[in-house]
Amino acid sequence: MKQNVKKSFLFNLLVVLGLCVILYISFFATLHWLTKHGEEVKIPNVNGMDMNTAITTLHKMHFEVNLDSTFEPSFKPLVVLKQVPDTGSIVKEGRTVFLTINMLTPPKIPMPNVVNLSLRSAEMLLRNNKLLVGDTIYKPDIAAGAILEQRYKGQPIQPGDLVSQGSKISLVIGNGLGNTEWDVPDVTGLDVETAMITLNQYNVQPILVVADQLTQINDTSSAIIVNQEPRALDDKGAVNRMKMGSIITLTISQNPGKGDIQGKGQ
C-alpha cells in the first residue's frame, strides 16, 4: 500500500514538473508574438499639420491619438503645435501619440499695463501674454522712449479690460521734446476748452492750476486762463520759445475780474 502511494506521489510530481516545463517553454516561445518584438515603427512628423490630417496619418499607422490644446498667435488655428513622442521616436504599433493643437478661438485675458514701460519691456510683457505689438506711434513727450498709451483697434484700452490673445496692441511712445520749437502762444483770457484747442496745435502739455485754492471751480471747461508759465513774452518783451512736448502751466479761475488776467509779458 505504501509503495503505491509513493509511486502515485512521484507520478503526480513528475506530471506537475512536466507541466511547468511546458508552460515555461510555451511562454518564451510566444513572448515574441505577445510583445510584437520586431514590429516597431517610427513616429512620423505631424507638427504643423492640420489636426484632421495628423489624426488620419497616425491612425493609418495604427497609433492611438490623444488631443490637448493651447493657443499660439503665430500659428494657424487647429494645427499641431507639439507631439509626444517626438518625431523619429521608435515605438510599437498601438502606442498613444499625444498632440497639442492650436485653439480655434483665442481665449480672452485681462489687458496688462505697459504704460510707462520701455518699448522693449512692453514688447516682452505683451509677448508673455500672447499679445502682438501693432503700430508704434511716436509722440513728442519729455518721457522719451516710454509708453504713453496702449490702444486696441484705435481706441485706448485700460489695464484689466478683456482682450483676445493674439490681438494687436498699438503703442504710443514718447519721442522726447525734439528739436522743433514754437513761439509760446498766449492763451490768457481764454476759457480752458478754447485754450486746449489752441495748445493742441503746438504739441505741448498743459497743466491746470487753480488761482485761488479757496475758490471752487464749478466747470473746468468754462474756467478762464488768468496766467500761464512760460508766458508769450519774457520780462524784456522778447518772444519766448518752447519745444514740442514741453509743459505749459495754466492758472485758472472760474469768474476772474479784468485785473486778474495777466497776458503776455505782464
Phi, psi and omega per residue, in radians:
M1 nan -0.776 -3.139
K2 -1.126 -0.628 3.132
Q3 -1.154 -0.674 3.122
N4 -1.119 -0.738 3.131
V5 -1.117 -0.724 -3.124
K6 -1.123 -0.732 3.126
K7 -1.134 -0.703 -3.138
S8 -1.106 -0.721 3.141
F9 -1.118 -0.793 3.140
L10 -1.122 -0.653 3.138
F11 -1.126 -0.812 -3.137
N12 -1.114 -0.676 3.127
L13 -1.095 -0.738 3.118
L14 -1.125 -0.674 3.120
V15 -1.103 -0.784 -3.141
V16 -1.095 -0.775 3.124
L17 -1.100 -0.683 3.121
G18 -1.102 -0.739 3.125
L19 -1.120 -0.697 3.121
C20 -1.087 -0.739 3.128
V21 -1.106 -0.743 -3.140
I22 -1.099 -0.764 3.133
L23 -1.138 -0.688 3.130
Y24 -1.080 -0.838 -3.139
I25 -1.134 -0.705 -3.120
S26 -1.131 -0.693 -3.123
F27 -1.057 -0.883 -3.105
F28 -1.258 -0.441 3.116
A29 -1.264 -0.544 -3.121
T30 -1.726 -0.038 -3.102
L31 -1.031 -0.676 3.119
H32 -1.037 -0.736 -3.141
W33 -1.252 -0.716 -3.091
L34 -1.131 -0.719 -3.103
T35 -1.571 -0.057 -3.109
K36 0.934 0.707 3.134
H37 -1.046 2.310 -3.112
G38 1.629 -0.240 3.135
E39 -1.718 0.903 -3.136
E40 -1.761 2.564 -3.086
V41 -2.347 2.808 3.091
K42 -1.528 2.447 3.038
I43 -1.242 2.198 3.119
P44 -1.314 2.881 3.091
N45 -1.564 1.905 3.118
V46 -1.952 0.074 3.092
N47 -1.039 2.323 3.131
G48 1.506 -0.176 3.112
M49 -1.327 2.707 2.942
D50 -1.064 2.514 -3.062
M51 -0.931 -0.852 -3.089
N52 -1.142 -0.678 3.113
T53 -1.124 -0.734 3.136
A54 -1.116 -0.755 3.141
I55 -1.112 -0.781 3.127
T56 -1.058 -0.764 3.131
T57 -1.042 -0.779 -3.104
L58 -1.256 -0.666 3.119
H59 -1.131 -0.636 3.107
K60 -1.110 -0.460 3.123
M61 -1.672 0.235 3.040
H62 1.171 0.581 3.028
F63 -1.706 2.589 2.943
E64 -1.489 2.694 -3.090
V65 -2.236 2.298 3.066
N66 -2.122 2.272 -3.020
L67 -1.887 2.473 2.971
D68 -2.360 2.964 -3.107
S69 -2.508 2.685 3.016
T70 -2.659 -3.061 3.141
F71 -2.260 2.264 3.042
E72 -2.264 2.007 -3.033
P73 -1.116 -0.380 -3.081
S74 -1.494 0.010 3.135
F75 -2.048 2.726 3.096
K76 -1.229 2.700 3.075
P77 -1.092 2.559 3.021
L78 1.122 0.465 3.002
V79 -1.783 2.745 -3.135
V80 -1.350 2.144 3.124
L81 -1.642 -0.548 -3.062
K82 -2.699 2.584 3.073
Q83 -2.348 2.493 3.072
V84 -2.378 2.169 0.011
P85 -1.139 2.813 -3.069
D86 -1.303 2.897 3.127
T87 -0.932 2.330 3.072
G88 1.523 -0.096 3.110
S89 -1.124 2.456 3.117
I90 -1.630 2.052 -3.110
V91 -2.413 2.962 3.108
K92 -1.499 2.701 3.058
E93 -1.034 2.556 3.136
G94 1.573 -0.093 3.130
R95 -1.121 2.561 3.084
T96 -1.485 2.258 3.084
V97 -1.862 2.201 -3.111
F98 -1.666 2.184 -3.108
L99 -2.034 2.331 3.011
T100 -1.791 2.113 -3.030
I101 -1.856 2.490 3.065
N102 -1.291 2.283 -3.065
M103 -1.063 2.564 3.063
L104 -1.298 -0.735 -3.137
T105 -1.965 2.054 -3.122
P106 -1.090 2.435 3.058
P107 -1.251 2.721 3.090
K108 -1.660 2.486 3.124
I109 -2.343 2.782 3.043
P110 -1.204 2.379 3.118
M111 -1.147 2.195 3.065
P112 -1.271 2.911 3.127
N113 -1.779 1.962 3.123
V114 -1.895 0.018 3.137
V115 -1.107 2.378 -3.128
N116 1.394 -0.075 3.056
L117 -1.444 2.828 2.992
S118 -1.287 2.837 -3.140
L119 -1.034 -0.738 -3.128
R120 -1.094 -0.780 3.131
S121 -1.158 -0.670 3.118
A122 -1.115 -0.758 3.116
E123 -1.063 -0.726 -3.129
M124 -1.139 -0.768 -3.132
L125 -1.130 -0.745 3.107
L126 -1.111 -0.754 -3.128
R127 -1.106 -0.700 3.120
N128 -1.115 -0.457 3.101
N129 -1.683 0.197 3.116
K130 1.022 0.709 3.014
L131 -1.961 2.701 -3.091
L132 -1.880 2.600 3.064
V133 -1.443 2.161 3.115
G134 -1.581 -2.277 3.131
D135 -1.226 2.545 2.989
T136 -1.959 2.061 -3.048
I137 -1.965 2.156 -3.128
Y138 -1.678 2.366 -3.086
K139 -2.337 2.374 3.113
P140 -1.007 2.194 -3.137
D141 -2.855 2.580 -3.131
I142 -1.107 -0.472 3.127
A143 -1.467 1.294 -3.089
A144 -1.126 2.264 3.094
G145 1.478 -0.111 -3.132
A146 -1.597 2.628 3.081
I147 -1.330 2.118 -3.131
L148 -1.614 -0.531 -3.046
E149 -2.753 2.577 3.039
Q150 -2.046 2.339 -3.050
R151 -2.264 2.577 3.066
Y152 -2.271 2.130 -3.087
K153 0.963 0.691 3.057
G154 1.467 -0.102 -3.112
Q155 -2.024 2.562 3.094
P156 -1.025 2.432 3.084
I157 -2.109 2.290 -3.066
Q158 -1.550 2.594 3.050
P159 -0.964 2.348 -3.136
G160 1.695 -0.360 3.069
D161 -1.127 2.452 -3.116
L162 -1.311 2.372 3.133
V163 -2.521 2.531 -3.125
S164 -1.281 2.395 3.018
Q165 -1.020 2.519 -3.073
G166 1.597 -0.111 3.124
S167 -1.251 2.665 3.105
K168 -1.648 2.214 3.132
I169 -1.921 2.075 3.110
S170 -1.456 2.539 -3.079
L171 -2.124 2.294 3.012
V172 -1.699 2.154 -2.979
I173 -2.088 2.387 3.079
G174 -1.172 2.360 -3.075
N175 -2.001 0.404 -3.081
G176 1.262 -3.083 -3.121
L177 -1.437 -0.284 3.111
G178 1.240 -3.076 -3.110
N179 -1.816 -0.129 -3.116
T180 -1.304 2.256 3.132
E181 -2.069 2.615 3.091
W182 -2.175 2.729 2.860
D183 -1.188 2.361 -3.140
V184 -1.131 2.120 3.140
P185 -1.290 2.594 3.092
D186 -1.702 1.934 -3.135
V187 -1.962 0.169 3.102
T188 -1.135 2.490 -3.111
G189 1.563 -0.232 3.113
L190 -1.562 2.685 3.008
D191 -1.317 2.826 -3.031
V192 -1.042 -0.750 -3.107
E193 -1.047 -0.808 3.134
T194 -1.172 -0.701 -3.139
A195 -1.086 -0.703 -3.140
M196 -1.103 -0.700 3.110
I197 -1.076 -0.720 3.129
T198 -1.151 -0.813 -3.066
L199 -1.196 -0.515 3.120
N200 -1.055 -0.490 3.138
Q201 -1.215 -0.352 -3.078
Y202 -1.781 -0.014 -3.127
N203 0.948 0.826 3.065
V204 -1.981 2.866 -3.069
Q205 -1.925 1.894 -3.126
P206 -1.430 2.489 3.015
I207 -2.157 2.224 -3.091
L208 -1.644 2.331 3.095
V209 -2.267 2.327 -3.138
V210 -1.357 2.316 -3.079
A211 -1.092 -0.787 -3.128
D212 -2.200 1.965 -3.076
Q213 -1.083 -0.338 3.132
L214 -1.469 -0.230 -3.126
T215 -1.658 2.199 -3.103
Q216 -1.414 2.409 3.042
I217 -1.636 1.978 -3.102
N218 -1.441 -0.589 -3.105
D219 -2.541 1.795 -3.042
T220 -1.038 -0.733 -3.060
S221 -1.098 -0.479 -3.123
S222 -1.728 -0.049 3.103
A223 -1.134 2.697 -3.032
I224 -1.802 2.418 3.061
I225 -1.349 2.033 -3.114
V226 -1.776 -0.306 3.119
N227 -2.808 2.798 3.111
Q228 -2.585 2.676 3.113
E229 -2.491 2.049 0.109
P230 -1.307 2.746 3.093
R231 -1.508 2.917 -3.120
A232 -1.124 -0.625 -3.139
L233 -2.168 2.557 3.078
D234 -1.443 -3.061 -3.071
D235 -1.112 -0.393 3.141
K236 -1.652 0.048 3.119
G237 1.530 0.065 3.114
A238 -1.415 2.642 -3.125
V239 -1.259 2.222 3.037
N240 -1.352 2.571 3.126
R241 -2.088 2.631 3.080
M242 -2.516 2.573 -3.133
K243 -1.484 2.797 3.051
M244 -1.017 2.408 3.117
G245 1.521 -0.096 -3.138
S246 -1.157 2.807 3.113
I247 -1.657 2.376 3.026
I248 -2.165 2.170 -3.113
T249 -1.604 2.195 -3.096
L250 -1.978 2.158 3.084
T251 -1.654 2.200 -3.024
I252 -2.095 2.710 3.073
S253 -2.517 2.554 -3.065
Q254 -1.272 -0.819 -3.120
N255 -2.400 1.282 -3.091
P256 -1.335 2.709 3.008
G257 -1.450 2.929 -3.107
K258 -1.047 -0.609 -3.118
G259 -1.355 -0.150 -3.110
D260 -1.439 -0.340 -3.051
I261 -1.527 2.177 -3.139
Q262 -1.965 1.963 -3.095
G263 -1.877 2.762 3.079
K264 0.806 -2.078 -3.039
G265 -1.664 0.260 -3.075
Q266 -1.134 nan nan
